[in-house]
Amino acid sequence: MTRRKKRFKKRDFSKGVYLLPNLATSLNLFCGFFSVVSSLDGHFVQASVAIIVAGVFDNLDGRIARATRSTSRFGVEYDSLADLVSFGMAPALLAFLWALRPFGRLGWLAAFLFVACGALRLARFNTQVGQTDGSRFTGLPIPAAAGMAATLVLFHGRLGHPMPVHPLAVLVLLYALSYLMVSSIPYHSFKKKVEHRSFNSLVLTLLVLIFIAAEPDVALFMVAVTYMVSGPVRFLYERLKHSKEDEPEAMPLAKPEENSGPAGSSG
């Protein structure tokens, strides 16, 4: 094989490598758009499943890019735009059409706030790329916030009708998710590769996967809730721990000296 043919083959392979993560991002975007269409048609369970599948493709595109060493600025920006549709617009519209319509202005404002905070969360994440060790997220990741809204709909479908989840709870949840996304509360990141996992963590992961396979509607909702509350719980625990460490130790009280007699007396 000549040198020229080798160069062309290498270039074609490079194009294929860069195509793979962007293809996964495009599938993420497709799922988000499909979720929007499903919500408009009133197929809320279908819309929720599409958001969860979008989350799978969102996780894949980053892993493929890192594995093939094909990360690029274009890929980062394209991924953020796809995420805003799949995890910002799609769950906000789903929540509004599913439960928030009766609240009128408060309802669509909550949906808009979710989208706006999701956009801010993505912008902040992009500016922090390479500045952190990757073990933690600052604020609730937008896919996790979207997953919380989507799995709630699936969990409701599992419980059946009439609607056991009060619309007011959905309204409060959407405002809470919006705040958590733009907060400085740290959340654990599963992106960082761990060289050695403990046996207990592997067993726990296996049990979670079995639970998801057996009862996907319930299990996914429980996983989403657990991750959502893990940030504030860990944040409060660390604050209390640091406050106890910073407290000064109590000084021992000095013993009063015994006087031999009244002051000024002579022997």
Rosetta silent file (secondary structure, phi, psi, omega in degrees, C-alpha in Angstrom):
SEQUENCE: MTRRKKRFKKRDFSKGVYLLPNLATSLNLFCGFFSVVSSLDGHFVQASVAIIVAGVFDNLDGRIARATRSTSRFGVEYDSLADLVSFGMAPALLAFLWALRPFGRLGWLAAFLFVACGALRLARFNTQVGQTDGSRFTGLPIPAAAGMAATLVLFHGRLGHPMPVHPLAVLVLLYALSYLMVSSIPYHSFKKKVEHRSFNSLVLTLLVLIFIAAEPDVALFMVAVTYMVSGPVRFLYERLKHSKEDEPEAMPLAKPEENSGPAGSSG
SCORE:     score description
SCORE:     0.000 S_00000001
   1 L     0.000  129.560 -178.332    0.000    0.000    0.000 S_00000001
   2 L   -72.462  165.893 -179.700    1.423    3.371   -1.012 S_00000001
   3 H   -64.424  -36.008 -179.044    1.909    6.254    1.398 S_00000001
   4 H   -65.426  -41.915  178.958   -0.862    8.230   -0.314 S_00000001
   5 H   -65.253  -38.343  177.471   -3.373    5.397    0.106 S_00000001
   6 H   -62.017  -40.751 -178.779   -2.431    5.040    3.772 S_00000001
   7 H   -65.265  -42.748  179.132   -3.015    8.754    4.306 S_00000001
   8 H   -65.755  -38.950  178.848   -6.442    8.611    2.672 S_00000001
   9 H   -64.464  -41.432  178.735   -7.381    5.513    4.691 S_00000001
  10 H   -64.740  -38.938 -179.995   -6.341    7.208    7.929 S_00000001
  11 H   -66.672  -41.785  178.248   -8.362   10.299    7.004 S_00000001
  12 H   -63.957  -39.807  177.751  -11.465    8.205    6.232 S_00000001
  13 H   -63.553  -39.971  179.082  -11.086    6.363    9.559 S_00000001
  14 H   -62.537  -40.280  177.855  -10.791    9.714   11.353 S_00000001
  15 H   -63.541  -40.637  178.783  -14.023   10.897    9.745 S_00000001
  16 H   -64.748  -38.395  178.941  -15.746    7.698   10.867 S_00000001
  17 H   -63.818  -44.195 -179.580  -14.484    8.130   14.426 S_00000001
  18 H   -70.344  -24.939 -179.956  -15.792   11.693   14.635 S_00000001
  19 H   -71.140  -35.570 -173.813  -19.114   10.584   13.156 S_00000001
  20 H   -58.346  -54.887 -179.846  -19.842    8.030   15.909 S_00000001
  21 H   -64.506  -35.156  179.167  -20.263   10.393   18.912 S_00000001
  22 H   -70.815  -28.491  174.460  -22.166   12.944   16.800 S_00000001
  23 H   -66.857  -42.680  176.670  -24.470   10.175   15.591 S_00000001
  24 H   -62.514  -39.101  177.476  -25.264    9.298   19.218 S_00000001
  25 H   -64.909  -38.783  178.369  -25.920   13.002   19.899 S_00000001
  26 H   -64.686  -38.038  176.573  -28.258   13.137   16.879 S_00000001
  27 H   -67.018  -36.199  173.369  -30.189   10.145   18.233 S_00000001
  28 H   -58.915  -47.586  179.887  -30.412   11.967   21.576 S_00000001
  29 H   -63.658  -40.462  178.406  -31.861   14.996   19.753 S_00000001
  30 H   -60.587  -44.525  179.318  -34.290   12.797   17.812 S_00000001
  31 H   -62.313  -39.394  177.615  -35.604   11.260   21.049 S_00000001
  32 H   -63.293  -44.115  178.647  -36.087   14.729   22.527 S_00000001
  33 H   -65.170  -40.950  178.452  -38.040   15.901   19.483 S_00000001
  34 H   -62.522  -36.421  177.638  -40.091   12.696   19.504 S_00000001
  35 H   -64.490  -41.353  178.399  -40.908   13.326   23.172 S_00000001
  36 H   -61.185  -47.257  179.520  -42.175   16.827   22.350 S_00000001
  37 H   -61.919  -41.604  179.938  -44.422   15.470   19.575 S_00000001
  38 H   -64.395  -39.713  178.230  -45.706   12.696   21.869 S_00000001
  39 H   -64.492  -41.757  179.014  -46.560   15.198   24.622 S_00000001
  40 H   -64.046  -30.130  178.327  -48.471   17.377   22.152 S_00000001
  41 L   -85.847   -3.169  179.076  -50.432   14.288   21.089 S_00000001
  42 L    85.464    9.620  178.705  -51.212   13.423   24.720 S_00000001
  43 L   -94.118   79.583 -169.940  -49.045   10.279   24.811 S_00000001
  44 H   -73.703  -36.251  177.524  -47.279   11.146   28.056 S_00000001
  45 H   -64.639  -43.335  177.511  -45.861    7.707   28.884 S_00000001
  46 H   -60.717  -41.025  178.418  -44.380    7.500   25.392 S_00000001
  47 H   -64.247  -38.555  179.633  -42.895   10.982   25.836 S_00000001
  48 H   -66.234  -43.369  178.853  -41.345    9.941   29.159 S_00000001
  49 H   -61.929  -39.063  179.719  -39.750    6.827   27.673 S_00000001
  50 H   -62.407  -38.057  178.150  -38.288    8.935   24.855 S_00000001
  51 H   -65.357  -41.553  179.703  -36.601   11.235   27.406 S_00000001
  52 H   -65.911  -41.253  177.174  -35.068    8.251   29.207 S_00000001
  53 H   -64.561  -36.582  175.912  -33.801    6.775   25.915 S_00000001
  54 H   -60.267  -36.819  177.423  -32.346   10.199   25.088 S_00000001
  55 H   -63.883  -35.201  177.564  -30.438    9.964   28.363 S_00000001
  56 H   -64.567  -45.988  179.373  -28.934    6.650   27.246 S_00000001
  57 H   -67.753  -33.601  177.566  -27.678    8.192   23.987 S_00000001
  58 H   -64.665  -37.581  177.106  -26.408   11.257   25.866 S_00000001
  59 H   -70.134  -35.338 -177.793  -24.328    8.981   28.069 S_00000001
  60 H   -70.358  -40.075 -174.357  -23.073    7.034   25.062 S_00000001
  61 H   -62.324  -40.035  178.186  -21.875    9.991   22.990 S_00000001
  62 H   -67.198  -41.248 -179.786  -19.467   11.160   25.683 S_00000001
  63 H   -66.294  -40.352  178.485  -18.147    7.658   26.330 S_00000001
  64 H   -64.505  -42.910 -179.375  -17.645    7.015   22.608 S_00000001
  65 H   -62.698  -40.872 -179.850  -15.849   10.349   22.177 S_00000001
  66 H   -71.998  -37.867 -178.710  -13.504    9.628   25.084 S_00000001
  67 H   -68.093  -36.385 -178.734  -12.878    6.024   24.022 S_00000001
  68 L   -96.127    2.714 -179.469  -12.050    7.000   20.424 S_00000001
  69 L    54.453   43.992 -178.141  -10.264   10.215   21.452 S_00000001
  70 L  -117.277   28.432  176.707  -12.547   12.191   19.160 S_00000001
  71 L   -68.424  142.088 -179.930  -13.664   14.914   21.558 S_00000001
  72 L  -150.312  161.982  178.320  -14.019   18.303   19.913 S_00000001
  73 H   -64.341  -37.275  177.361  -15.412   21.746   20.631 S_00000001
  74 H   -59.864  -44.907 -179.933  -18.054   21.137   17.964 S_00000001
  75 H   -62.241  -39.022  178.982  -19.148   17.958   19.730 S_00000001
  76 H   -63.269  -46.065 -178.080  -19.431   19.752   23.081 S_00000001
  77 H   -68.776  -41.775  179.276  -21.615   22.523   21.625 S_00000001
  78 H   -63.445  -40.042  178.458  -23.764   20.126   19.593 S_00000001
  79 H   -62.825  -40.476 -179.910  -24.278   17.948   22.658 S_00000001
  80 H   -66.102  -40.890  178.496  -25.419   20.958   24.704 S_00000001
  81 H   -64.729  -41.190  177.591  -27.950   22.013   22.054 S_00000001
  82 H   -65.224  -40.570  179.439  -29.329   18.471   21.887 S_00000001
  83 H   -63.405  -36.648 -179.479  -29.489   18.297   25.691 S_00000001
  84 H   -64.645  -34.472  177.170  -31.466   21.544   25.860 S_00000001
  85 H   -74.819  -50.631 -173.042  -34.127   20.014   23.608 S_00000001
  86 H   -73.350  -35.577 -174.222  -34.183   16.520   25.144 S_00000001
  87 H  -115.495   -0.816  176.196  -33.731   17.448   28.807 S_00000001
  88 H  -112.252  -68.682 -177.656  -34.967   21.042   28.863 S_00000001
  89 H   -66.454  -46.677 -175.100  -37.816   21.623   26.435 S_00000001
  90 H   -61.395  -51.641  179.295  -39.162   18.050   26.311 S_00000001
  91 H   -68.567  -31.465  178.512  -39.628   17.455   30.090 S_00000001
  92 H   -65.186  -45.577  178.123  -40.892   21.016   30.645 S_00000001
  93 H   -66.265  -39.359  177.180  -43.582   20.586   27.985 S_00000001
  94 H   -59.000  -48.894 -178.688  -44.373   17.103   29.310 S_00000001
  95 H   -64.085  -40.453 -178.229  -44.861   18.402   32.865 S_00000001
  96 H   -65.742  -50.108 -177.157  -46.963   21.359   31.712 S_00000001
  97 H   -71.349  -27.063 -177.680  -49.336   19.371   29.491 S_00000001
  98 H   -81.010  -40.477 -170.998  -49.525   16.477   31.956 S_00000001
  99 H  -139.822  -20.864 -168.109  -50.168   18.303   35.227 S_00000001
 100 H   -98.162   -2.862 -179.838  -49.536   22.070   35.205 S_00000001
 101 H   -57.838  -40.963 -178.841  -52.232   23.390   32.870 S_00000001
 102 H   -60.114  -20.346 -178.071  -54.726   24.049   35.711 S_00000001
 103 H   -85.095   -4.523  177.439  -52.272   26.537   37.271 S_00000001
 104 L    60.469 -121.519 -175.922  -52.335   28.806   34.231 S_00000001
 105 H   -61.975  -40.891  178.799  -49.558   31.380   34.398 S_00000001
 106 H   -60.895  -34.353 -179.179  -47.845   29.713   37.375 S_00000001
 107 H   -68.665  -51.504 -177.867  -47.770   26.473   35.416 S_00000001
 108 H   -73.729  -23.962  173.813  -46.166   27.734   32.223 S_00000001
 109 H   -67.840  -38.473  176.922  -43.792   29.946   34.216 S_00000001
 110 H   -63.691  -40.768  178.514  -42.595   26.851   36.087 S_00000001
 111 H   -65.381  -43.135  178.643  -42.074   25.076   32.757 S_00000001
 112 H   -64.894  -41.017  179.895  -40.180   28.062   31.320 S_00000001
 113 H   -60.853  -37.499  178.026  -38.040   28.369   34.456 S_00000001
 114 H   -61.365  -44.950  179.347  -37.067   24.714   34.086 S_00000001
 115 H   -64.830  -44.872 -178.156  -35.901   25.328   30.497 S_00000001
 116 H   -63.361  -45.334  179.539  -34.059   28.539   31.436 S_00000001
 117 H   -67.143  -33.375  175.349  -32.273   26.970   34.413 S_00000001
 118 H   -63.999  -41.061  177.679  -31.396   23.975   32.264 S_00000001
 119 H   -64.476  -42.110  177.682  -29.798   26.292   29.688 S_00000001
 120 H   -63.808  -39.287  179.259  -27.854   28.085   32.430 S_00000001
 121 H   -62.822  -42.661  179.131  -26.736   24.737   33.837 S_00000001
 122 H   -66.516  -41.212  179.288  -25.428   23.633   30.441 S_00000001
 123 H   -63.694  -42.291  178.794  -23.649   26.951   29.863 S_00000001
 124 H   -64.744  -40.458  179.511  -21.970   26.747   33.265 S_00000001
 125 H   -61.913  -42.539 -178.918  -20.914   23.154   32.633 S_00000001
 126 H   -64.812  -33.350  179.614  -19.318   24.083   29.289 S_00000001
 127 H   -76.753  -17.280 -178.336  -17.299   26.881   30.889 S_00000001
 128 L   -99.730    3.733 -179.927  -16.023   24.506   33.593 S_00000001
 129 L   -62.266  125.579  179.794  -14.780   21.772   31.227 S_00000001
 130 L    87.016   -6.365 -178.656  -11.214   20.900   32.185 S_00000001
 131 L   -97.125  -11.073 -179.898  -11.316   22.988   35.373 S_00000001
 132 L  -121.069  166.115 -178.775  -12.534   20.204   37.699 S_00000001
 133 L   -80.743   -4.253  176.846  -11.324   16.672   38.415 S_00000001
 134 L    83.924    2.251 -178.712  -14.579   15.209   37.070 S_00000001
 135 L   -85.738  -16.812 -178.076  -15.587   13.504   40.318 S_00000001
 136 E  -138.976  151.318  169.200  -18.414   15.962   41.053 S_00000001
 137 E  -101.244  148.595  172.162  -20.995   18.078   39.261 S_00000001
 138 E   -96.714  107.850 -174.634  -21.857   21.569   40.442 S_00000001
 139 L    88.145  161.281  179.789  -25.630   21.544   40.653 S_00000001
 140 L   -67.545  124.974  177.833  -28.054   18.842   39.535 S_00000001
 141 L   -61.191  143.487 -176.764  -27.198   17.725   35.962 S_00000001
 142 H   -62.194  -34.431  175.545  -29.957   18.537   33.486 S_00000001
 143 H   -63.338  -34.487  178.432  -30.373   14.879   32.363 S_00000001
 144 H   -68.822  -38.999  177.648  -31.016   13.904   36.006 S_00000001
 145 H   -64.500  -43.036  177.875  -33.594   16.696   36.383 S_00000001
 146 H   -65.114  -39.488  178.468  -35.321   15.573   33.184 S_00000001
 147 H   -62.813  -35.191  178.338  -35.182   11.965   34.353 S_00000001
 148 H   -63.380  -44.774  179.550  -36.903   12.932   37.597 S_00000001
 149 H   -67.208  -41.890 -177.340  -39.819   14.491   35.697 S_00000001
 150 H   -68.656  -43.789 -178.237  -40.046   11.624   33.198 S_00000001
 151 H   -69.825  -25.159  175.512  -39.901    8.807   35.751 S_00000001
 152 H   -63.440  -41.177  177.971  -42.596   10.519   37.823 S_00000001
 153 H   -64.256  -42.334  178.627  -44.976   10.150   34.872 S_00000001
 154 H   -65.217  -40.502  179.412  -44.016    6.481   34.491 S_00000001
 155 H   -64.813  -39.396  176.969  -44.429    5.881   38.226 S_00000001
 156 H   -62.552  -41.775  178.024  -47.861    7.500   38.110 S_00000001
 157 H   -63.020  -32.607  177.989  -48.832    5.213   35.239 S_00000001
 158 H   -68.640  -37.726 -179.094  -47.736    2.240   37.333 S_00000001
 159 H   -74.712  -29.535  178.757  -49.944    3.341   40.235 S_00000001
 160 L    94.116  177.870 -178.064  -52.924    3.887   37.956 S_00000001
 161 L   -99.677  161.991   -3.273  -55.768    6.393   37.864 S_00000001
 162 L   -67.373  163.413 -169.970  -57.283    8.546   39.251 S_00000001
 163 L   -55.961  112.251  179.706  -54.167   10.672   39.467 S_00000001
 164 L   -80.337  -18.491  179.266  -52.513    9.934   42.843 S_00000001
 165 L   -92.576  117.999 -178.622  -49.893   12.665   42.329 S_00000001
 166 L   -69.478  137.528  179.201  -51.368   16.068   43.095 S_00000001
 167 H   -55.502  -31.016  178.965  -50.636   18.694   40.400 S_00000001
 168 H   -63.263  -35.735  178.254  -49.366   21.029   43.139 S_00000001
 169 H   -64.842  -37.599  177.659  -46.631   18.486   43.949 S_00000001
 170 H   -66.698  -39.826  178.199  -45.546   18.522   40.292 S_00000001
 171 H   -61.779  -48.135  179.197  -45.457   22.334   40.347 S_00000001
 172 H   -63.248  -40.807  179.895  -43.299   22.390   43.485 S_00000001
 173 H   -60.751  -42.605 -178.289  -41.069   19.649   42.061 S_00000001
 174 H   -65.443  -40.536  176.313  -40.425   21.618   38.869 S_00000001
 175 H   -65.204  -39.647  179.676  -39.460   24.746   40.838 S_00000001
 176 H   -65.530  -43.388  178.528  -37.217   22.625   43.089 S_00000001
 177 H   -62.955  -38.517  178.449  -35.504   20.969   40.114 S_00000001
 178 H   -61.565  -44.086  178.782  -34.931   24.378   38.532 S_00000001
 179 H   -65.009  -45.081 -176.991  -33.217   25.617   41.685 S_00000001
 180 H   -61.886  -32.980 -179.117  -31.102   22.481   42.106 S_00000001
 181 H   -66.303  -37.309 -176.712  -29.773   22.772   38.544 S_00000001
 182 H   -98.691    2.205  179.568  -28.358   26.281   39.064 S_00000001
 183 L   -76.064  172.909  176.447  -27.323   25.762   42.691 S_00000001
 184 L  -100.177   15.031  179.297  -23.764   25.140   43.852 S_00000001
 185 L   -68.393  126.816 -178.676  -24.744   21.864   45.552 S_00000001
 186 E   -77.710  139.592  175.144  -22.251   19.138   44.548 S_00000001
 187 E  -123.755  145.091 -179.341  -23.522   15.923   42.953 S_00000001
 188 E   -66.207  137.960  177.056  -21.551   12.747   42.387 S_00000001
 189 L  -104.955  132.087  178.281  -20.333   12.203   38.825 S_00000001
 190 L   -96.783    6.205 -178.043  -20.272    8.695   37.379 S_00000001
 191 L   -77.479  -31.058 -176.919  -18.215    9.800   34.368 S_00000001
 192 L   -70.180  130.078 -178.263  -14.859    9.497   36.080 S_00000001
 193 L   -72.945  128.822  177.731  -13.344    6.070   35.511 S_00000001
 194 L  -103.145  122.936 -176.305  -12.726    4.113   38.683 S_00000001
 195 L   -68.095  -45.994 -176.222   -9.826    1.671   38.430 S_00000001
 196 L  -128.079  115.049  176.884  -10.821   -0.589   41.340 S_00000001
 197 L   -99.234  144.694  179.477  -14.394   -0.934   42.537 S_00000001
 198 L   -71.909  158.406  179.777  -15.193   -2.646   45.801 S_00000001
 199 H   -62.570  -38.593 -179.262  -17.071   -5.935   45.800 S_00000001
 200 H   -62.934  -40.463 -179.722  -19.973   -4.337   47.701 S_00000001
 201 H   -67.141  -35.931  177.268  -20.407   -1.611   45.072 S_00000001
 202 H   -66.575  -40.999  178.072  -20.477   -4.219   42.296 S_00000001
 203 H   -64.484  -42.793  179.284  -23.116   -6.239   44.157 S_00000001
 204 H   -62.512  -42.976  178.047  -25.188   -3.092   44.742 S_00000001
 205 H   -61.038  -42.419  178.926  -24.969   -2.163   41.051 S_00000001
 206 H   -63.293  -41.849  179.006  -26.075   -5.669   40.076 S_00000001
 207 H   -64.555  -40.001  178.370  -29.050   -5.522   42.466 S_00000001
 208 H   -63.612  -42.981  179.341  -30.108   -2.130   41.076 S_00000001
 209 H   -64.014  -39.205  177.291  -29.953   -3.469   37.510 S_00000001
 210 H   -65.101  -41.484  178.767  -32.043   -6.504   38.492 S_00000001
 211 H   -62.704  -42.109  179.241  -34.583   -4.205   40.185 S_00000001
 212 H   -64.444  -40.938  179.508  -34.755   -2.013   37.068 S_00000001
 213 H   -66.769  -36.067 -177.362  -35.273   -5.068   34.853 S_00000001
 214 H   -78.561  -46.147 -177.825  -38.005   -6.452   37.135 S_00000001
 215 L  -132.737   74.802 -173.607  -39.884   -3.206   37.913 S_00000001
 216 H   -60.728  -40.605 -177.725  -38.592   -0.507   35.529 S_00000001
 217 H   -62.439  -46.595 -178.657  -41.271    2.104   36.320 S_00000001
 218 H   -73.202  -45.191 -174.746  -40.751    1.918   40.082 S_00000001
 219 H   -64.218  -45.125 -179.491  -36.990    1.340   40.009 S_00000001
 220 H   -63.533  -37.997  177.630  -36.168    4.232   37.670 S_00000001
 221 H   -64.864  -43.302  179.755  -38.290    6.574   39.774 S_00000001
 222 H   -64.575  -40.106  177.874  -36.537    5.456   42.972 S_00000001
 223 H   -63.468  -43.239 -179.665  -33.101    5.898   41.371 S_00000001
 224 H   -63.642  -44.094  179.250  -34.050    9.398   40.172 S_00000001
 225 H   -64.362  -44.328 -179.212  -35.364   10.432   43.606 S_00000001
 226 H   -59.566  -44.854 -179.322  -32.309    9.002   45.378 S_00000001
 227 H   -68.183  -38.547 -179.263  -29.902   10.891   43.140 S_00000001
 228 H   -61.706  -43.615 -177.223  -31.904   14.126   43.397 S_00000001
 229 H   -83.711  -15.136 -177.528  -31.853   14.145   47.219 S_00000001
 230 H   -63.290  -35.153 -179.855  -28.284   12.818   47.485 S_00000001
 231 H   -63.604  -57.800  178.435  -26.832   16.228   46.669 S_00000001
 232 H   -59.547  -38.808  179.824  -28.607   18.261   49.387 S_00000001
 233 H   -63.798  -45.727  179.515  -28.150   15.459   51.962 S_00000001
 234 H   -66.364  -38.213  179.427  -24.418   15.222   51.282 S_00000001
 235 H   -62.669  -46.385  179.312  -24.096   19.009   51.232 S_00000001
 236 H   -66.053  -39.265  179.198  -25.781   19.370   54.640 S_00000001
 237 H   -62.127  -44.437 -179.178  -23.738   16.489   56.078 S_00000001
 238 H   -68.720  -36.211  177.211  -20.454   18.065   54.977 S_00000001
 239 H   -63.659  -44.626  178.856  -21.510   21.489   56.286 S_00000001
 240 H   -65.085  -39.059  179.795  -22.348   20.015   59.700 S_00000001
 241 H   -64.016  -44.180 -179.619  -19.109   18.042   59.730 S_00000001
 242 H   -69.192  -36.076 -179.868  -17.003   21.125   58.941 S_00000001
 243 H   -66.363  -35.278  177.358  -18.867   23.268   61.475 S_00000001
 244 H   -69.683  -37.062  179.270  -18.110   20.725   64.225 S_00000001
 245 H   -68.961  -30.891 -177.849  -14.444   20.611   63.225 S_00000001
 246 H   -82.981  -12.520 -179.392  -14.212   24.414   63.286 S_00000001
 247 L   -67.313  131.064  178.222  -15.726   24.725   66.763 S_00000001
 248 L   -70.379  146.010  179.390  -13.049   25.721   69.349 S_00000001
 249 L   -69.474  142.189 -178.881  -12.501   23.286   72.179 S_00000001
 250 L   -67.442  130.898  179.431  -14.039   24.323   75.484 S_00000001
 251 L   -76.789  135.892  178.217  -11.448   25.763   77.866 S_00000001
 252 L   -68.063  140.801 -179.650  -11.332   24.060   81.314 S_00000001
 253 L   -71.468  134.845 -179.858  -12.538   26.254   84.146 S_00000001
 254 L   -75.488  140.349  178.824   -9.741   27.426   86.464 S_00000001
 255 L   -75.152  135.182  177.321   -9.987   26.352   90.106 S_00000001
 256 L   -68.580  135.788 -179.800  -10.394   29.295   92.541 S_00000001
 257 L   -72.263  141.750  179.277   -7.357   29.734   94.770 S_00000001
 258 L   -81.969  126.622  178.448   -7.894   29.141   98.501 S_00000001
 259 L   -88.677  138.247  179.600   -7.241   32.273  100.575 S_00000001
 260 L   -75.179  -21.627 -179.381   -5.555   31.868  103.963 S_00000001
 261 L  -171.836  179.628  179.598   -7.480   34.766  105.421 S_00000001
 262 L   -66.871  147.777 -179.090   -9.319   37.946  104.722 S_00000001
 263 L   -60.697  139.481  176.550   -7.550   40.463  102.513 S_00000001
 264 L    83.100   -2.211 -178.793   -5.474   43.034  104.382 S_00000001
 265 L   -81.509  146.232  177.472   -5.311   41.028  107.604 S_00000001
 266 L  -106.629  150.847 -177.880   -1.954   40.772  109.434 S_00000001
 267 L   -73.297    0.000    0.000   -0.769   37.711  111.275 S_00000001
